[in-house]
Amino acid sequence: MAELVGLALALPPTIDLCLKYGRQLRALCANLRQADAQISERVIRLDNNWMLFTHKLDFLKRIQHLIEDDHREIWGQTLRILLSKLEIVTGIINRLVRPLPVFLEINHSLEVNARRGKYILIKKSLDKAIEELETWQQTTDQSWFLLMRIADSQVDLALQTPTNLDAIDDKPHSNTATAIPSTVTIRASRMQDSTYGSSSEAGLTFDAAELSKMFIQQIAFSQISIAQRLYGNGQVGVYILNQITCEPVAKYQLIKKDARDLARKLQHNDPHTFGLLACKGVAVPLSTPTKGRHDRTTAPSMLTMVFRQPVHTTGIPNSLRYVLSHTAPPQTLSLRFDYAKQLARSVSYVHTFGFVHKNIRPESILVFTSTKSGLPSQSLFLVGFENFRREDGSTQRLGDDTLERNLYRHSSRQGASPNEDYIMQHDIYSLGVCLLEIGFWKSFIRYHPQSGQALPTEILPVSPHPDIKQVNHFLHTRGKEFLLHLARNELPQYMGTRYAEIVETCLTCLDPDNQDFGDEREFQDEDGIRVGVRYIEKVVLRLNQLCV
């Protein structure tokens, strides 16, 4: 009991120390506003970042007693990291803002040169402070949004309560929900009442005939398409189309409901935060599919999720499959690490929004070229929502025997009739296979140029032209062990030991003896938070710590 009390008391003092150093940093920066335009711009950027952090820290302090131990421990670790960064940056800037020595003020030319040199150091220090704080924010985003899954009205009250402005200044009162709208997006996706506005799905569906007004182009090596539409005002809309085949037809209404629910939850303006595209809506046929003789569909049974092209990107995106198959390996590891971190983040948010994906593979991952500084040069987004379902929804245990899908499935989920129900750990396994390919920068699958059939590449120990039974037998009996062999024995020389260990954690997450994920009983909490916390701790945070 004493240990639990000590743990419960650990967060507030650390939060208070972070706020203390944050106030000192802002006070120091306030003295620099008039230095020059470039420094003033940096100070404003740092100030805006710190305002957001203050809202987060104040909210965290209000609801810390609701957080379970594992999640609290992650916050304790990340807050201590933030505290150490603030201490270092504050000390550096404090030394730089000290007055110049008297003898320099007497000699004008020496004073000018000294101030010029000092401003250069200040700019570098501010850049470092901004980078450190933004890195910390990216590292903690998943843990932050996971707080929104806590099913307790005290969370809603804390979101609406004005932030403790003693920690900021005398600006007009605001609350966390207002200051960080994406927080409301996540919270609203978990709530079915009117706390955050109507949960109505009106306007989220539209006639599929509207798609005929678009110029549609298939993205290479993907089931996803990009579409353009010219509107009457001369504006061109660019959209990403994700088709969903409703099988079995008897489940059409349920699949349609889940698609609309996902579209509602993805009504956000932060695609680069979540790694998930903002959804415009779901295109549905006017007629409802029905079953005829021999269970054949007598009306269209296709839905199309319509996503908006992410801001600050340009051109036609490529699928990750295309990138791995047709581009040379990067000269450094930075891009591979970026890919891995972004993909792991996307998977995290799918589960934060309350879904399992069930189709994580390179064909379902789009790579966009970024146009804005501060973003990775290439931005990844997870799409391919074909077989997704709510995490608490029923699973159909339906599968297939296609190589391009089975390779990314755990052996318990392969074939036409999988043995086990689908859970979050199955998505984590699929992520592990993708991380393996990213690490080697090699596609494990190629497509026949004429027939389009998926075939294994030379890295898989099967015939390059095998029959489907041979491939499925290998995947079901030896596939996972072979992938583990690659992760343990060959991947470290490409990506280092720590990256390889993360891949191994993903590939073994369903093993009973896996200490991180093996015991499913540990994750049977009402809010579905525990498995998300463990995923953040064992995968996301460890990936974020990797650098070149």
N, C-alpha and C positions, 0 to 999 in steps of 0.2 A: 504494500500500500504506500509506503514511504517513497518507493521508487517512482510510482505513478504520480504522486503529488509533486515530486521533484521535477518530473518530466513536464507536468502541466504548468509549472512555474517557470520553465526554461525559456519559453518564447517571449513573454512580455518584457523582461529586462533587456533581451537582445534587440527587440523592436525599439524600445526606448533609446538604446544606444545608437541604433541606426538613425533614428529621427534626430538625435542630438548632433551627430556628425553631419547629417544632411542640412540642418539649420546653419551650422558653422560654414559649410561649403557654400551655401546660398548667400550668406552674409559676406563672405570673402569675394564671391563673384559679383555681388552688387557694387563693390568698389571698382570693378573693372568695366562697368557698362559704358563709361565715357572714354575708355582708352583709345580705341579706334573701331572702325566699322566691323572688321573681321572678328575682333575679340567680342564686341557687343553681340554679334550674331551667334557666336558660340555660347555666350552666357545665357541668351534667351533659350537656345535649344536645351542646354543643361537644366535651366530652370523649369521648362515644360516637362522634361523627363522626370525631374524630381517631384513635381506636383502629382504626377501619376503614381509614383512610388509611395508618396505620402498617403494617398487614398488607399492604396493596397495595404500598406502597413497598418493604417488605422483600422481598416476593415478586418484584417487578420487578427488584430488584437482583440476586437470585439467578439469574434466567433471562435477563438482558439480553443475554448473548452469543449467545442463540438467535434474537434478533429481527433480521429483515431491515432493511436500511438505511432504506427508506421508512417503515416502521412505527416504527423507532427515532427518526427525525426528528420524527414526530408527537408521540411521547412527550417528546422534548427540548423541543418548543414548549410543550406543556401543563404540563410540570414547571416551566419558567421562569415561566409565568403563575402557577402555584401559589406559587412562591417569592416573587414580587413581592407577591402578596396577603398572604402570611404576614408579610413584612417590614413592610408598612404597618399591618396590624392589630396586630401585636406592639408596634410603636412607639406606637400610640395607647393601648393598654391599659396599657403600661408607664408612660406619663405620668399616667394616671388613678389608678393605684394608689399613687402617691407619697404620703407622709404630708402631712397638712394643715399649713400654716404654724403656728408656735407661737402667734401672736397670735389665731388663730381658735380654738385649743383653750382659750384663757383665757376667751374670751367664749362662753358656752354657746349663746346664741341664734344667734350668727353661725356657730358650729360646726354646729348642727343644719341650718341653711339651706344651708351649704356642702356638707355631706355629702349632703343631699337632692339638690342640684343635681349633685353628682358622681356619685351613683348613677344619675341620669337619663342622664348622658353615658355611663356604663359600660354601661347596658342597651342604649343605641343602638349602642355599639361592639360589644357581644357579638352583637346582632342582625345587624350588618353582617358580623362574622366568620363567623357561622353561615351566612348567605346566601351569602357568597363561597365557603365550603368546599363547600356543597351544590351550588352552581352548577358548581363545578369537577368535582365527582363526576359530575353529570349529563353534563357535557361529555366526560368521559373514559370513561364506562361502555362505549361501543361499542368503543373501543380496548382497554379492559381485557378484555372478554369475548372479543375476537378473539385474545388471547393463548392462550385455551383451545383454539384450533384447531391449535396447534403440535404436530405429531406427533413428540414426543420424550419419552422416559420421564423426563427431567430435570424436565419440567414437573410431572409427577405427584409426583415426589420433593419438589419445592419446595412444592407444595400441602400435603403432609403434614408438612413440617419445621416445628418450632415457630418462631414468629416471633422475631426478635432482640429480646428483651425489654429489652435495654439502651436501646432506643429508646423504651420505654414506661415500665415501672415493675416492681415486684416481684410483680405479680399472677400467678396460676397460668398455666402455659404453655398456649398454644393455637396452632393453626396457621391458615393462610388458609382451608383447606377447611372448618374448623369455624366460623370467624368470619364467613365470607361463603358461606352455603349455596348461593346462586344461582350461585356459581362452579362448584360441583360439578355443578349442573344442566346447565350448558353443557358442561363437560368430559365428563360421562357421556354426553351426547348424541352426542359424537364418538367415544366408545370402544366397542368391542364385546367387551371382556373384563370381568373381575369386579373391576377396580380400585376401582370406586365402587358395588359391589353388583351384584346379578344384573341382567342385561339382559333377563330374561324378560318377555314381554308378557302373561303370565297376568293376567286381571282387567281388561284394557284393552278387551275386547270384551264386549258383552252383547246379549241378544235384542232385536231391533228392536220386538218386541211391547210392550216396556216403555214405548215412546213413547205408546202408546194410553192410558196412565194419566196423561198430562199434558194440561193445557189449553194448546193451542198457538195462537199468534197471529203472523201474518206481520208483519214490520217493513216499513213503507211504503218503496217504491222500493228494495227489496232482495230478494235470494234467501234471506235469513237470517230465522229465526223466533225468537221468545222463548217459553219454555215454563215453566209452573208445575206443580209436583207436590206434593200434600198427603200427607205421610207419616203413619203410624199414631201417632206421638208428638205430632202436632199441628204439627210443623215444616213450613214451606213451602220447597221448593227451587226456585230460579229458574235456568234454564239457557238458553243460546243454542244453537240447532240449526243446523248447517251441513250441508246435504245434498250428497252427491257422487254423480253419475250415472256408473256404470262403463261407459264406452265407449272402445274396443270391448269387448264382453262377453268376448272371449278374454283380455283383460288384467285380468279381475276379480280374480284372486288377487294379481297384482302391485300393483294399485291398493289392494286391501285391506291388503296388507303395508305399503305406503308410508303409508297412513292410520294404521295401528297404530304405525308407527315415529314418525310425527309426534306422535301422541297421547302416546307414551312420552316424547318430548322436551319436550312441553309440560306435563309433570307438575310444575309449579313453583308457587310461592306469591307470585310477584312480577309480576302482570299490569301494574302501573303502571311497573315498571322496563323490561319488554320491549315493552310496547305490544301484547302478544299474550295472549289469554285463556288461563287455565289449563284444561286439558282433562280432563274426567271419564272419557271413553272413546269408543269407536266402537260405535254400534248397527248390527248386521248382521242380515240375514234368516237364518233357520235353514236354508233351502234355498239351495244354491249355484246361481247362474244358469247356464244352459246355452244352447247355440245350437240352434234348431230349423230348420225349413225356411226358406230365404231369410234365414238368419242372424238370425231374430227371437228375442228373449229369451223363454224359456218359464218363467222364474222371476224373482223380483224382482232387480234389479241396482242397487239403491240402498243406499248407506251413509250414515250420519248421524254426523257428529262432534258430540259433546255437550260444550259448554264451560260453565264456571261463570260466573255473573254476577260481575264484579269487585267486590271489597270497596270500601267507601267510595263507592259509587255508588247512585243511587236512580232509580226510575221505569223506563219503557220507553225504550230507546235509540232514537235516530233514525239513519237512514242519512245519510251525508254528502250523498248526492244529494238527500234531502229537505231537509236544512239549507240547501243552496245554492239550492234551488228555492223554498222557502217561508218563509225568514226574512230579515229586513232586514239589509243590510250592517252590520257592527259600527261603532260610532262611532269607534273607534280601531283601529290596526293590531295591537294586542297579541294579540287572539284569532286573527287570521289567521296571525301568526307562530307562535303556540302550535300551531295545527293543523298547519302545515307542519313544524315541528320534531318533533312527535309522530309524524306519518306517516313522515317520513324515518327516525326511530328504529325504527319497526315493521319497515320494509323491511330495515333493517340486520340486525335480529335474525332475521328469516326466513332470511337467508343465513348468519348465524352458526350457526344450528341445522342448516344443511346442506341447505336446500331452495331452489328457485326457486318463486315464487308463481304467476305466469302469469295472474293475474286481478285486478290492481290497478286499481281504478276506484271511483268514489264509492259504488256499490251494495255494495261489499265492505268498506266502512269504517263502523264504528259509532261514534256519538257518545253518550257517557254523561254525565249530570250528576253532578259530584263533590260529596261531602258533607264532605270532610275538608280542613281548612286545610293549606296547604303543597302541595296538588295543584292543577293547573290547574282552573278552574271547570268546564271541559268536557274529558273525557278521550277520546281516540281509540284505537280498537283495530282492527287489521287482521284481517279474517276472509275469507270467500269462498274457502276452500280447495277449489275444484272441480277445477282442472286442474293442481294443484301436482305436483311430482315431486322426488325427490332430485336434487341438483345434479350428481351423477355418474351418474344413471340415464339410460336411453335415452329419447329424445324421439320422440313419434309423428308429429310434423308434421301434427297434425289441427287444423282450425280451423272457422270458420263465417263467415257474412256478416252478422251482426247489428251494427247501428250502435253499440249500447251497449257492445260489446266491441271492435270494430274501431277505434273512435276512439282507444283507449288502446294500440293495438298499433303497433309500428314497421311500416313498409310491407313489410319482409321477412317479417313474421309475419302478414299479413292474408290473409283469404280462407279457403276450405275446405282448401287445400293450401299451407301456408306454404313459402317458399323456403329458410329457414335453420333450423338447430337453435336451440332456446331456450337463452339464457345469461343470466347475471345482469344484463347491460347492458339486456336487453329489459325487465326489471322497472324499471330506473332510468328508461328512457324513459317507461314508464307513469306512474311517479311524477311526471315532469316535466309531463305533461298534467294530472294532479290538482293539482299546485302552481299551474299556470296558472289553473285554475278557482277555487282558493282565493284567489288573488291578486285576481282580478276579483270574487270572491264571486258568480259567475254559473255556472249549470249550462249546459253546452254541449248537453245533451239534455233533452227533455221527453217525457212519456208521455201518449199519447192517453187521455182519461178513460174512454172506453168500451172500446176495443179493447185498450188497454195497449201499443200499438205504440210503440217508441222513435222519436222524431222529432227532427230538429235544431232548436235554438233559433236566434234571429235572429243570433247572433254568428257562426255558420258560414255561408259564402257559397254556400249551396245552397238550392233551393226548400224552403219549409216543409213541403211535402207531396211529396217526391221519391219516385221508385221506387228500389228497392234497388240496382239497377245504377248509377244516377246517383250515389248516395251512395258506393258502393264505388269507383267510378271516381275520384271526387274524393279520397277518403281515400288511395287507392293512388298517385295521381299528384301530388297537390298538398297533401294533408293536412298532412304534416310541415312543408312550407315555409310554409303559412299559420299554423300554430301558432308557428313561429319568428318570423314577422312580428309576431304579437301580443306575443311575449315581448320582442322587441327594440324595438318601436316604440310599443306602447301600455301594456304592463305597468309600465314604470318610473314613470309618473305616478301609478299606484295604490300601488305597493309599494316604489318606490325602485330605484336602479340595481343594487345588490348582490343583491337578491332576484331581479331579472330575469336577472342573469347566472348565478345558480345554476340557474334554470329552463332557460336556454339550454344550460348544461352537460349537464343531464339529457337534453334533447331531441336533442342532437348526440353523445351518448355512443357511438353506433355508427358515427359518421362516421370514415372512415380518417384524416382530417386533424385529428381531435380529439386534442389533445396530452395530455389527461388519460386518456381511455379508448380511443382509436382503435385502437391496436395490440394486437390480442388476444394476440399472442405474449408480451407482457409479463406476462400474467396466468396463464400456464400453469405455476403452481407446484403442488407436490404437495398442500399443505395448503389451497389455495384462499384464501389470505390476501391476496394482493397486490391483487386487485380490491376486496376489502373495505376494505383500507387506503386505496386511492385514493378509494373512495366516501366514507369517513369524512372524509378530508382535503378533498375537493372539494365535498362536499354537506353532510354532517352538521355539521362544525365551522364551516363558513361560515354555515349557518343559525343555529347556536347563538350566533354573534357578533352577530346582528341583534337590535336592541332599539329600543324607542320612546323 
